Amino acid sequence: MHRALLVDDIVCTILQNVTSSATDVINFASTCSAISSPALDTLWCTQSNLGPLIMCLPQDTWKVGDDNLIDFSREPLPMEWQCVRMNTSMIHKLVGNLIGHSKCPPTLHCCILQRLLAQFPPTSLFPNLVTLDFEIVFDLMEFSSNFLLLHQFLSPRLEMLAFSVPSIDLPLNKLAKLILLDVIRDVCLTGHSIADIGHLRSLQVLALTLHEGSGVLQDSRLMDTPVELSALNHLGLIADRMQLCTSFLLRVITPHLSSIGIKYTKYATPAEVGKFVLSLHASCQSFELEEISIQSYNRPLYQDLNLYSPLPSHLFRPLLKFRGLKTAKFIAIGNYCLEDAAVAWPDIHDLRFASKETVTSMVTFAAVLSLAS
């Protein structure tokens, strides 16, 4: 073997070019014991399910059924279980199906998963885990919404976490390194859970789907001082009604927010749009926002479109303080009656105040001249 292959940086560079398939990495790892360790780290680093772990056991211990589920043929010996644990220690990311996998690999039968977790606590089984998409990896009904099991996976090493649960009631203060939190499906967000999110001092990306019955709609005046999300850069909110997003923003301070996107379904009145803009103005007090996207999924009948009340330009006036704004998208939220915005947003790259559903847009000649300049 060439001496250059003893340099870890060279081996890593080679591995970056042979990862088109797992077979390539396996073949590379099999060439010499001196380079097998970094190759195996690359092979196991990111996994989309736990099937390959069991398939590394002796072949007489497991079988794949017609349902594409792996089950045991015999109980693995203690030494064989340790082989599984050695491989899990190299896993850094448990995420959804990886790009390029045309065929779904076999997954674990629930009985095997139960035995695996009975052998090793999750935090010791995956000591180097930094990314966990809980719902996709543990997609069996017995596990995907098992809140107690999710608790066992929480460790200070986690940086990205996605899960689907009926409410947020996690000890989030333990996740000091978490930078991305994506709560899948509807959640019942309370003032207490918002305060827990505030403990995530490193959180940069937050995505929530707010539930209609959420306590987040309670009068914000009843709350104490808003929770500061000091490191948050990107915020995504999906809700049935715009008011849910407004109420959430009134409960948080986001001094470094650079991007916000909200999506909602029910028609929002001009007054509700105005309240949302004011809540955004109150939450982003340092005015560092660069991107705003507000989109309605409401699909009214064509003859009902003219019934929408106009959205006068003064509703959007609080946004004019965001001088660094580069992208502003207001899609299908009503009929717009606008004045010029070019003077307020000199660096604007993408400005959209319409969609194919709107019937009329009232723009002054002065506004057109200003934008043209």
C-alpha positions as CSV (number, residue, x, y, z in Angstrom):
1,M,0.0,0.0,0.0
2,H,1.3,3.5,-0.9
3,R,2.5,5.5,2.1
4,A,0.2,8.4,1.0
5,L,-2.8,6.3,2.1
6,L,-1.6,6.5,5.7
7,V,-2.5,10.2,5.7
8,D,-6.1,10.6,7.0
9,D,-6.8,13.7,4.9
10,I,-5.9,11.8,1.7
11,V,-8.1,8.9,2.6
12,C,-11.0,11.1,3.4
13,T,-10.6,12.9,0.1
14,I,-10.7,9.5,-1.7
15,L,-13.7,8.4,0.2
16,Q,-15.6,11.6,-0.9
17,N,-15.3,10.3,-4.5
18,V,-16.2,6.6,-3.9
19,T,-19.5,7.1,-2.0
20,S,-21.8,6.7,-5.0
21,S,-22.8,3.4,-3.5
22,A,-22.3,1.5,-0.2
23,T,-20.6,-1.3,-2.1
24,D,-17.8,1.0,-3.2
25,V,-17.1,2.0,0.4
26,I,-17.2,-1.6,1.5
27,N,-14.7,-2.6,-1.2
28,F,-12.4,0.3,-0.2
29,A,-12.6,-0.7,3.5
30,S,-11.8,-4.3,2.6
31,T,-8.5,-3.5,0.8
32,C,-6.4,-2.9,4.0
33,S,-6.9,-2.7,7.7
34,A,-5.0,0.5,7.9
35,I,-7.7,2.4,5.9
36,S,-10.8,0.4,7.0
37,S,-11.6,2.6,10.0
38,P,-12.2,5.9,8.1
39,A,-14.0,4.0,5.4
40,L,-16.3,2.4,8.0
41,D,-16.9,5.8,9.6
42,T,-18.1,7.1,6.2
43,L,-20.2,4.0,5.6
44,W,-22.1,4.2,8.9
45,C,-22.1,7.9,9.4
46,T,-25.7,8.5,7.9
47,Q,-28.4,5.9,8.0
48,S,-32.0,5.9,7.0
49,N,-33.1,2.9,9.0
50,L,-31.7,0.3,11.4
51,G,-31.9,-2.7,9.2
52,P,-28.3,-2.8,8.1
53,L,-27.2,-3.0,11.8
54,I,-28.9,-6.4,12.2
55,M,-27.9,-7.6,8.7
56,C,-24.2,-7.3,9.9
57,L,-24.9,-10.1,12.4
58,P,-24.1,-13.7,11.4
59,Q,-26.5,-14.6,8.6
60,D,-28.0,-17.5,10.5
61,T,-29.4,-15.0,13.1
62,W,-31.8,-13.1,10.9
63,K,-34.1,-13.4,7.9
64,V,-36.1,-11.0,5.7
65,G,-39.8,-11.8,5.3
66,D,-42.2,-11.2,2.4
67,D,-43.2,-7.9,4.2
68,N,-39.6,-6.6,3.9
69,L,-39.2,-6.8,7.6
70,I,-36.2,-8.3,9.3
71,D,-36.8,-10.9,12.1
72,F,-34.5,-13.1,14.1
73,S,-33.9,-16.8,13.2
74,R,-32.1,-17.2,16.5
75,E,-31.1,-15.0,19.4
76,P,-27.7,-13.3,18.9
77,L,-25.0,-14.1,21.3
78,P,-23.7,-11.4,23.7
79,M,-20.5,-11.0,21.6
80,E,-22.6,-10.6,18.5
81,W,-24.7,-7.9,20.1
82,Q,-21.4,-6.0,20.8
83,C,-20.7,-6.0,17.1
84,V,-24.0,-4.1,16.6
85,R,-23.0,-1.7,19.3
86,M,-19.7,-1.0,17.7
87,N,-21.4,-0.1,14.4
88,T,-24.0,2.1,16.0
89,S,-21.2,4.1,17.7
90,M,-20.2,5.3,14.2
91,I,-23.7,6.6,13.3
92,H,-24.0,10.4,13.4
93,K,-27.2,10.9,11.6
94,L,-30.5,8.9,11.5
95,V,-32.5,10.6,8.8
96,G,-35.1,9.9,6.1
97,N,-34.6,7.7,3.0
98,L,-31.4,8.8,1.4
99,I,-31.3,10.3,-2.1
100,G,-30.4,7.6,-4.7
101,H,-32.0,4.7,-2.8
102,S,-34.4,3.5,-5.5
103,K,-35.4,0.5,-3.4
104,C,-36.4,0.7,0.2
105,P,-34.0,-1.5,2.2
106,P,-35.4,-4.0,4.8
107,T,-36.5,-2.6,8.1
108,L,-36.6,-4.0,11.6
109,H,-39.6,-6.0,12.9
110,C,-40.9,-4.3,16.1
111,C,-39.8,-7.3,18.2
112,I,-36.1,-6.8,17.1
113,L,-36.2,-3.1,17.8
114,Q,-37.6,-3.9,21.2
115,R,-34.8,-6.3,21.9
116,L,-32.1,-4.0,20.6
117,L,-33.3,-1.1,22.9
118,A,-33.6,-3.6,25.8
119,Q,-29.9,-4.5,25.3
120,F,-28.6,-0.9,25.2
121,P,-30.1,2.4,26.3
122,P,-30.5,4.7,23.3
123,T,-27.9,7.3,24.4
124,S,-25.3,4.6,24.9
125,L,-26.3,2.8,21.7
126,F,-25.8,6.0,19.7
127,P,-23.2,7.9,21.6
128,N,-22.3,10.2,18.7
129,L,-25.7,10.9,17.3
130,V,-26.1,14.5,16.2
131,T,-29.2,14.3,13.9
132,L,-32.4,12.4,14.6
133,D,-35.5,12.2,12.4
134,F,-37.5,10.2,14.9
135,E,-40.7,9.7,13.0
136,I,-39.1,8.3,9.8
137,V,-36.5,6.1,11.4
138,F,-38.9,4.7,14.0
139,D,-41.9,4.6,11.6
140,L,-43.6,1.6,13.3
141,M,-46.8,2.6,15.0
142,E,-45.4,1.2,18.3
143,F,-42.5,3.6,18.2
144,S,-43.2,6.7,16.0
145,S,-45.3,8.4,18.6
146,N,-43.7,6.8,21.7
147,F,-42.9,9.9,23.7
148,L,-41.1,8.0,26.5
149,L,-38.8,6.4,23.9
150,L,-38.0,9.8,22.3
151,H,-37.0,11.1,25.8
152,Q,-34.4,8.4,25.9
153,F,-32.7,9.6,22.8
154,L,-32.2,13.2,24.0
155,S,-28.6,14.0,24.7
156,P,-26.4,17.1,24.7
157,R,-24.8,16.0,21.4
158,L,-28.0,16.4,19.4
159,E,-28.0,19.3,17.0
160,M,-31.0,18.5,14.8
161,L,-34.2,16.8,15.8
162,A,-37.5,16.1,14.0
163,F,-40.4,14.3,15.6
164,S,-44.2,14.0,15.6
165,V,-45.9,14.1,18.9
166,P,-49.3,15.5,20.2
167,S,-47.6,18.2,22.3
168,I,-44.2,19.6,23.1
169,D,-43.2,18.6,26.7
170,L,-39.6,17.6,26.3
171,P,-36.7,18.5,28.6
172,L,-35.3,20.7,25.9
173,N,-32.9,22.4,28.3
174,K,-30.8,19.2,28.0
175,L,-30.3,19.9,24.2
176,A,-27.7,22.6,24.5
177,K,-26.2,22.0,21.0
178,L,-29.5,21.7,19.1
179,I,-29.5,24.1,16.1
180,L,-32.5,22.8,14.2
181,L,-35.9,21.8,15.6
182,D,-38.6,20.6,13.2
183,V,-41.8,19.5,14.9
184,I,-43.7,17.4,12.4
185,R,-47.5,17.6,12.2
186,D,-49.8,19.7,14.5
187,V,-48.6,20.5,18.0
188,C,-50.5,22.0,20.9
189,L,-48.1,24.8,21.9
190,T,-48.4,26.2,25.3
191,G,-46.7,29.1,27.1
192,H,-44.7,26.5,29.1
193,S,-43.5,24.7,25.9
194,I,-42.5,28.0,24.3
195,A,-40.4,28.8,27.4
196,D,-38.8,25.4,27.0
197,I,-37.9,26.2,23.4
198,G,-36.3,29.4,24.8
199,H,-33.8,27.2,26.6
200,L,-32.3,26.1,23.3
201,R,-29.6,28.8,23.2
202,S,-28.0,27.5,20.0
203,L,-31.3,27.0,18.1
204,Q,-31.0,28.6,14.6
205,V,-33.8,27.0,12.7
206,L,-37.3,26.4,14.1
207,A,-40.3,24.9,12.2
208,L,-43.7,24.4,13.8
209,T,-47.2,23.4,12.7
210,L,-49.5,25.0,15.1
211,H,-52.7,23.3,16.2
212,E,-56.1,25.1,16.1
213,G,-56.8,24.1,19.7
214,S,-53.4,25.3,20.9
215,G,-53.1,27.4,24.0
216,V,-50.9,29.7,21.9
217,L,-54.1,31.6,21.1
218,Q,-54.5,32.7,24.7
219,D,-54.4,36.4,25.3
220,S,-50.6,37.3,25.1
221,R,-51.2,40.0,27.7
222,L,-51.7,37.2,30.3
223,M,-48.1,36.1,29.7
224,D,-44.9,37.2,31.3
225,T,-42.0,38.7,29.4
226,P,-41.7,37.2,25.9
227,V,-39.2,34.4,25.5
228,E,-36.0,35.4,23.7
229,L,-34.8,33.0,20.9
230,S,-31.4,34.7,20.8
231,A,-29.7,32.6,18.1
232,L,-32.7,32.0,15.8
233,N,-32.1,32.8,12.1
234,H,-34.9,31.0,10.3
235,L,-38.5,30.5,11.5
236,G,-41.3,28.5,9.7
237,L,-44.9,28.4,10.8
238,I,-47.8,26.5,9.4
239,A,-51.2,27.0,10.8
240,D,-54.9,26.7,10.0
241,R,-55.3,30.4,10.8
242,M,-53.0,33.4,10.6
243,Q,-53.9,34.3,14.2
244,L,-52.0,31.3,15.5
245,C,-48.8,32.7,13.9
246,T,-49.5,36.1,15.2
247,S,-50.0,34.9,18.7
248,F,-46.8,32.9,18.6
249,L,-44.8,35.9,17.5
250,L,-46.2,38.0,20.3
251,R,-44.7,35.5,22.7
252,V,-41.1,35.5,21.4
253,I,-38.3,37.9,20.8
254,T,-36.1,37.0,17.8
255,P,-33.3,39.6,17.7
256,H,-31.3,37.9,14.9
257,L,-34.1,36.5,12.7
258,S,-33.2,36.8,9.0
259,S,-36.0,34.7,7.4
260,I,-39.6,33.9,8.2
261,G,-42.1,31.9,6.3
262,I,-45.7,31.3,7.2
263,K,-48.4,29.3,5.5
264,Y,-52.1,29.2,6.5
265,T,-55.4,28.0,5.0
266,K,-58.4,30.1,6.3
267,Y,-59.0,33.6,4.9
268,A,-57.4,36.3,7.0
269,T,-59.2,39.7,7.2
270,P,-57.2,42.9,6.6
271,A,-57.3,43.5,10.4
272,E,-55.7,40.1,11.0
273,V,-53.0,40.7,8.4
274,G,-52.3,44.0,10.1
275,K,-52.0,42.4,13.5
276,F,-49.6,39.8,12.1
277,V,-47.3,42.5,10.6
278,L,-47.3,44.3,13.9
279,S,-46.4,41.1,15.8
280,L,-43.5,40.5,13.4
281,H,-42.4,44.1,13.9
282,A,-42.5,43.6,17.7
283,S,-40.7,40.2,17.6
284,C,-37.8,41.3,15.3
285,Q,-36.8,44.4,17.2
286,S,-33.3,44.6,15.6
287,F,-34.9,44.7,12.1
288,E,-32.3,42.3,10.6
289,L,-35.0,40.5,8.6
290,E,-33.9,39.7,5.0
291,E,-36.7,37.4,3.8
292,I,-40.5,37.4,4.4
293,S,-42.8,34.8,2.9
294,I,-46.5,34.8,3.7
295,Q,-48.7,32.4,1.7
296,S,-52.3,31.4,1.9
297,Y,-53.5,27.9,0.8
298,N,-57.1,29.1,0.7
299,R,-58.6,28.4,-2.7
300,P,-61.9,30.4,-3.0
301,L,-64.2,30.2,-5.9
302,Y,-63.4,32.7,-8.7
303,Q,-66.7,34.6,-8.2
304,D,-65.9,35.1,-4.5
305,L,-62.5,36.7,-5.1
306,N,-63.9,40.2,-5.4
307,L,-65.5,39.8,-1.9
308,Y,-62.0,40.0,-0.4
309,S,-61.5,43.4,1.3
310,P,-58.5,45.4,-0.1
311,L,-55.2,45.2,1.8
312,P,-54.1,48.9,1.9
313,S,-50.5,49.7,1.9
314,H,-50.6,51.1,5.4
315,L,-51.0,47.5,6.7
316,F,-47.5,46.7,5.5
317,R,-45.9,50.0,6.6
318,P,-44.4,48.5,9.8
319,L,-42.3,46.3,7.5
320,L,-40.6,49.4,6.0
321,K,-38.2,49.5,9.0
322,F,-36.6,46.3,7.7
323,R,-34.2,48.1,5.5
324,G,-32.2,45.0,4.7
325,L,-35.1,43.2,3.3
326,K,-34.2,41.3,0.0
327,T,-37.2,39.0,-0.5
328,A,-40.8,39.8,0.2
329,K,-43.5,37.4,-0.9
330,F,-47.2,37.9,-0.1
331,I,-49.0,35.1,-2.0
332,A,-52.8,34.8,-2.3
333,I,-53.6,36.6,0.9
334,G,-56.0,39.1,-0.6
335,N,-56.4,42.1,-3.0
336,Y,-53.6,44.6,-2.7
337,C,-53.7,48.4,-2.9
338,L,-50.1,49.4,-2.8
339,E,-47.9,52.4,-2.8
340,D,-44.2,52.3,-3.7
341,A,-41.8,50.2,-1.7
342,A,-38.5,50.7,-3.6
343,V,-37.4,53.6,-1.4
344,A,-37.9,51.6,1.8
345,W,-36.2,48.5,0.5
346,P,-33.3,49.6,-1.8
347,D,-31.8,46.1,-1.8
348,I,-34.9,44.2,-2.7
349,H,-34.3,41.4,-5.1
350,D,-37.7,39.6,-5.2
351,L,-41.0,41.4,-4.5
352,R,-44.3,39.6,-5.0
353,F,-47.6,41.0,-4.1
354,A,-49.9,38.8,-6.2
355,S,-50.8,35.4,-7.4
356,K,-52.9,34.0,-10.2
357,E,-56.0,33.8,-8.0
358,T,-56.3,37.6,-7.5
359,V,-58.6,39.5,-9.8
360,T,-57.3,43.0,-9.4
361,S,-54.2,44.8,-8.2
362,M,-54.3,48.6,-7.6
363,V,-50.8,50.0,-8.1
364,T,-50.2,53.7,-8.5
365,F,-48.2,55.1,-11.4
366,A,-45.7,56.6,-9.0
367,A,-45.1,53.2,-7.5
368,V,-44.3,51.7,-10.9
369,L,-41.8,54.5,-11.6
370,S,-40.2,54.0,-8.2
371,L,-39.7,50.3,-8.8
372,A,-38.4,50.9,-12.3
373,S,-35.7,53.1,-10.9
